[in-house]
Amino acid sequence: MENLSGKTAFITGGASGIGLGIAKACGRWGMKVIIVDARQKAIDEALPFFKEKGWPVHGIKLDVTDREAYAKAGDEAEDVFGKIHVLVNNAGVDAGSGPLWKFTYKECDFAVGINIVGVLNGIINIVPRILKHGEGGHVVSTASQAGLIVVPGCGLYNMSKHAVIGMMETLASDLVGTNVGASAFMPGPVVSNLRNSSQEVKPESLREEKPKMPPPQRPNDGKEPPAMPDFSKMFMSPEEVGERVVRGIRRGDLYILTHPEFKDGVRARGEALLRAYPNEPLNEDLMKTFGMLVYNPIYDTQTTPGDPDWK
């Protein structure tokens, strides 16, 4: 989807962090932006930036797990700006830490509801609208590098982000033959407020009191504690991340990635999977009869981006 000017982007979780960075990048490329978020205060704080720039913008308060409200949000977006061309399923929450068997059912319902079902709700509500007008479009869903390389002790988050990647690979396959593309966005470390915003949007019905962890004890050896690392040298800004997402939309990428430092980990995972297959003769009849199961050409569409075009 090369030409974005005048098109409309519908961005969930768009009022802060990565979502706001994507919204700003869409605005810079001439798009009309619908900022969708569960926090009205965050929406109100985000809108002035766009209005000062003279970029068309509209805010909609929405809980992405509320299907009836989602349908109304889609109607409202079309009433304001006409056709929707780009859907960014960015709304997501931090899922806490610990072994999978120690998560509570409420924690599971919260993480799965927003990180997985919320993405499905976006696809089911908005993709038919994009297909209907026939002008082309694109869908991006925010996963994470944790969807490719599991982070120990972050089971719920890992699981939910793996699910998002699978959804987008499937959606891209389903959209073959249309003029609508789909991307899984898997950022590395980005400056955001995910932990705080996750608590803000958690409904009362899914809240529960958990014992507070005592502060870590410093050794009484008279030595100064080690200096904290400078995260500003490692974490990408939401604005740069937003430009990378827009580049992925314009290129029609299946995967949008940010940090090449993760390549060795992804390669190790892929090689581990290949090593796990039994070293046995291939069943040629199975391969001919069920070719759609053993190989998906959607993966052949991904190419390597060139140098950044926003610096």
Phi, psi and omega per residue, in radians:
M1 nan 1.410 -2.973
E2 -1.206 -0.784 -3.050
N3 -1.647 1.928 -3.109
L4 -1.748 -0.251 -3.053
S5 -1.043 2.248 3.118
G6 1.448 -0.124 3.115
K7 -1.443 2.899 -3.088
T8 -1.983 2.315 3.079
A9 -1.943 2.308 3.126
F10 -1.936 1.894 -2.948
I11 -2.082 1.964 3.100
T12 -1.472 2.660 -3.025
G13 1.042 0.567 -2.949
G14 -1.586 0.052 -3.018
A15 -1.638 -0.087 3.126
S16 -2.801 2.962 3.048
G17 0.972 -2.423 -3.094
I18 -1.022 -0.738 -3.111
G19 -1.052 -0.724 3.125
L20 -1.208 -0.641 3.068
G21 -1.063 -0.714 3.087
I22 -1.150 -0.731 3.134
A23 -1.058 -0.743 3.141
K24 -1.145 -0.696 3.120
A25 -1.128 -0.713 3.092
C26 -1.076 -0.723 3.103
G27 -1.082 -0.729 3.141
R28 -1.113 -0.503 3.136
W29 -1.584 0.255 3.003
G30 1.504 0.265 -3.120
M31 -1.533 2.708 2.926
K32 -1.510 2.341 -2.952
V33 -2.076 2.223 2.977
I34 -1.785 1.933 3.103
I35 -1.591 1.993 -3.094
V36 -1.937 2.247 -3.114
D37 -2.744 2.706 3.118
A38 -1.407 -0.152 -3.058
R39 -1.976 1.907 -3.120
Q40 -1.093 -0.668 -3.134
K41 -1.068 -0.742 3.120
A42 -1.131 -0.679 3.084
I43 -1.072 -0.821 -3.120
D44 -1.075 -0.562 3.131
E45 -1.361 -0.466 -3.091
A46 -1.447 -0.614 -2.989
L47 -1.070 -0.681 -3.086
P48 -0.989 -0.610 3.130
F49 -0.980 -0.786 -3.104
F50 -1.232 -0.699 -3.125
K51 -1.167 -0.629 3.086
E52 -1.140 -0.572 3.118
K53 -1.408 -0.206 -3.067
G54 1.353 0.368 -3.140
W55 -1.582 2.296 3.130
P56 -1.064 2.221 -3.087
V57 -2.595 2.626 3.067
H58 -2.607 2.422 -3.138
G59 -1.863 2.482 3.089
I60 -2.344 2.182 3.066
K61 -1.417 2.202 -3.071
L62 -2.700 2.337 2.902
D63 -1.602 1.999 -3.007
V64 -1.179 -0.173 3.071
T65 -1.506 -0.151 -3.124
D66 -1.601 1.751 -3.011
R67 -1.174 -0.689 3.120
E68 -1.131 -0.737 3.119
A69 -1.173 -0.570 3.128
Y70 -1.109 -0.763 3.111
A71 -1.056 -0.713 3.111
K72 -1.157 -0.632 3.102
A73 -1.121 -0.699 3.071
G74 -1.088 -0.731 3.092
D75 -1.084 -0.773 -3.123
E76 -1.091 -0.741 3.129
A77 -1.055 -0.741 3.122
E78 -1.211 -0.603 3.089
D79 -1.105 -0.645 -3.069
V80 -1.408 -0.837 -3.001
F81 -2.096 0.070 -3.110
G82 1.468 -2.306 -3.026
K83 -1.305 2.510 3.004
I84 -1.633 2.308 -3.115
H85 -1.976 -0.579 -3.097
V86 -2.195 2.221 3.026
L87 -1.914 2.203 3.046
V88 -2.029 1.823 3.080
N89 -1.434 1.467 -3.059
N90 -1.847 -0.322 -3.113
A91 -1.002 2.240 -3.141
G92 -2.798 2.873 -3.115
V93 -2.326 2.674 2.970
D94 -1.205 2.382 -3.033
A95 -1.868 0.261 3.109
G96 1.349 -3.024 -3.080
S97 -2.402 2.836 -3.140
G98 2.206 2.932 3.086
P99 -1.102 2.616 -3.096
L100 -0.959 -0.685 -3.061
W101 -1.270 -0.118 3.140
K102 -1.758 -0.075 3.073
F103 -1.271 2.560 3.082
T104 -1.492 2.855 3.103
Y105 -1.111 -0.600 3.111
K106 -1.135 -0.714 3.089
E107 -1.104 -0.695 3.114
C108 -1.117 -0.811 -3.117
D109 -1.084 -0.673 -3.128
F110 -1.155 -0.883 -3.093
A111 -1.158 -0.817 -3.130
V112 -1.157 -0.669 -3.109
G113 -1.046 -0.788 -3.091
I114 -1.565 -0.825 -3.018
N115 -1.273 -0.465 -3.121
I116 -1.996 -1.045 -3.087
V117 -1.121 -0.638 3.112
G118 -1.050 -0.648 3.092
V119 -1.194 -0.762 3.085
L120 -1.040 -0.737 3.126
N121 -1.049 -0.672 3.092
G122 -1.120 -0.787 -3.140
I123 -1.078 -0.821 -3.073
I124 -1.179 -0.603 -3.099
N125 -1.477 -0.638 -2.958
I126 -1.794 -0.641 -3.084
V127 -0.999 -0.754 3.091
P128 -1.036 -0.558 3.108
R129 -1.183 -0.684 3.131
I130 -1.188 -0.744 3.137
L131 -1.140 -0.609 -3.035
K132 -1.115 -0.716 -3.066
H133 -1.373 -0.328 2.999
G134 1.313 0.114 -3.093
E135 -1.531 -0.008 -3.112
G136 1.610 2.857 3.139
G137 3.094 -2.951 -3.083
H138 -2.757 2.629 3.084
V139 -2.176 2.254 3.050
V140 -2.120 2.354 3.028
S141 -2.178 2.301 -3.088
T142 -1.420 2.026 2.995
A143 -1.837 -2.174 -3.120
S144 -3.079 2.814 2.960
Q145 -1.045 -0.410 3.082
A146 -1.175 -0.195 3.022
G147 -1.466 -0.123 3.121
L148 -2.018 -0.644 3.124
I149 -2.223 1.923 -3.042
V150 -1.150 2.440 3.082
V151 -1.656 2.084 -3.123
P152 -0.969 2.369 3.106
G153 1.442 0.119 -3.139
C154 -2.185 0.862 -2.988
G155 -1.017 -0.803 -3.107
L156 -1.134 -0.742 -3.138
Y157 -1.143 -0.833 3.108
N158 -0.945 -0.861 -3.093
M159 -1.030 -0.816 -3.065
S160 -1.176 -0.608 -3.121
K161 -1.354 -0.540 2.976
H162 -1.064 -0.714 -3.127
A163 -1.092 -0.696 -3.131
V164 -1.108 -0.737 3.129
I165 -1.085 -0.784 3.105
G166 -1.067 -0.675 3.107
M167 -1.081 -0.748 -3.061
M168 -1.300 -0.610 3.036
E169 -1.092 -0.706 3.110
T170 -1.168 -0.778 3.135
L171 -1.072 -0.748 3.114
A172 -1.038 -0.684 3.107
S173 -1.158 -0.719 -3.138
D174 -1.158 -0.473 -3.065
L175 -1.595 -0.016 3.098
V176 -1.010 2.320 -3.111
G177 1.667 -0.120 3.032
T178 -1.833 3.105 3.048
N179 -1.802 0.558 3.092
V180 -2.114 2.285 -3.140
G181 -1.885 3.050 -3.129
A182 -2.577 2.455 -3.126
S183 -2.342 2.447 2.898
A184 -1.663 2.160 -3.130
F185 -1.764 2.097 -3.042
M186 -2.179 1.373 -3.110
P187 -1.291 2.687 2.913
G188 -1.520 -2.625 -3.088
P189 -1.106 2.205 -3.130
V190 -2.339 2.468 3.062
V191 -1.149 2.084 -3.132
S192 -2.721 3.082 3.107
N193 -2.080 0.647 -2.999
L194 -1.025 -0.715 -3.093
R195 -1.111 -0.789 -3.128
N196 -1.204 -0.773 -3.108
S197 -1.149 -0.549 3.118
S198 -1.086 -0.697 3.115
Q199 -1.232 -0.602 -3.122
E200 -1.127 -0.635 -3.037
V201 -1.630 -0.071 -3.107
K202 -1.231 2.147 -3.136
P203 -1.207 2.697 -3.123
E204 -1.005 -0.602 -3.095
S205 -1.139 -0.346 -3.117
L206 -1.920 0.128 3.097
R207 -1.519 2.614 3.059
E208 -2.708 2.596 -3.139
E209 -1.392 2.234 3.066
K210 -2.114 2.544 -3.114
P211 -1.053 2.391 3.133
K212 -1.342 2.410 3.110
M213 -1.346 2.399 3.108
P214 -1.166 2.627 3.116
P215 -1.108 2.572 -3.135
P216 -1.105 2.451 3.141
Q217 -1.538 2.266 3.092
R218 -1.481 2.461 3.110
P219 -1.127 2.389 -3.103
N220 -1.575 1.129 -3.116
D221 -1.978 0.136 3.100
G222 1.383 -0.026 -3.128
K223 -1.582 2.615 3.062
E224 -1.238 2.442 3.082
P225 -1.112 2.642 3.141
P226 -1.077 2.543 -3.129
A227 -1.164 2.486 3.080
M228 -1.199 2.482 3.108
P229 -1.155 2.716 3.121
D230 -1.481 1.667 -3.072
F231 -1.170 -0.364 -3.137
S232 -1.122 -0.363 3.121
K233 -1.503 -0.176 -3.061
M234 -2.035 -0.561 -3.070
F235 -1.563 2.333 3.119
M236 -1.405 2.606 3.117
S237 -1.352 2.635 3.085
P238 -1.030 -0.550 -3.123
E239 -1.174 -0.747 3.111
E240 -1.186 -0.711 3.093
V241 -1.022 -0.728 3.126
G242 -1.037 -0.722 3.117
E243 -1.148 -0.619 3.102
R244 -1.152 -0.634 3.098
V245 -1.169 -0.761 3.121
V246 -1.085 -0.713 3.079
R247 -1.043 -0.717 3.119
G248 -1.109 -0.665 3.092
I249 -1.116 -0.818 -3.097
R250 -1.155 -0.578 3.132
R251 -1.452 -0.289 -3.073
G252 1.281 0.585 -3.094
D253 -1.188 2.538 2.985
L254 -1.353 -0.671 3.126
Y255 -2.137 2.382 3.038
I256 -2.060 2.022 -3.088
L257 -2.115 2.821 -3.032
T258 -2.121 -0.874 -2.944
H259 -1.896 1.936 -3.140
P260 -1.174 -0.192 3.123
E261 -1.084 -0.292 -3.108
F262 -1.578 -0.038 -3.030
K263 -1.058 -0.740 -3.098
D264 -1.119 -0.653 3.114
G265 -1.154 -0.709 3.112
V266 -1.173 -0.706 3.108
R267 -1.091 -0.717 3.137
A268 -1.096 -0.680 3.114
R269 -1.142 -0.811 3.137
G270 -1.059 -0.729 -3.140
E271 -1.189 -0.599 3.093
A272 -1.117 -0.707 3.107
L273 -1.100 -0.764 -3.134
L274 -1.134 -0.671 3.120
R275 -1.143 -0.428 -3.072
A276 -1.354 -0.272 3.103
Y277 -1.265 2.414 3.115
P278 -1.158 2.487 -3.138
N279 -1.475 1.397 -3.048
E280 -2.302 2.795 3.091
P281 -1.081 2.571 3.141
L282 -1.396 2.530 3.048
N283 -1.566 1.757 -3.049
E284 -1.114 -0.612 3.129
D285 -1.113 -0.731 3.107
L286 -1.073 -0.772 -3.095
M287 -1.126 -0.649 3.139
K288 -1.296 -0.682 -3.054
T289 -1.375 -0.629 -3.061
F290 -2.093 0.779 -3.126
G291 -0.991 -0.580 -3.119
M292 -1.200 -0.296 3.114
L293 -1.543 -0.589 -3.011
V294 -1.637 -0.188 -3.137
Y295 -2.712 2.311 3.103
N296 -2.123 1.982 -3.090
P297 -1.168 -0.115 3.128
I298 -1.045 -0.513 -3.117
Y299 -1.237 -0.400 -3.141
D300 -1.271 -0.221 -3.072
T301 -1.378 -0.303 -3.050
Q302 -1.368 2.259 3.061
T303 -2.083 3.065 -3.095
T304 -1.655 2.205 3.096
P305 -1.115 2.666 3.064
G306 -1.488 -2.753 3.133
D307 -1.134 2.638 3.102
P308 -0.953 2.424 -3.130
D309 -1.892 0.309 -3.116
W310 -2.058 0.088 -3.132
K311 -1.866 nan nan
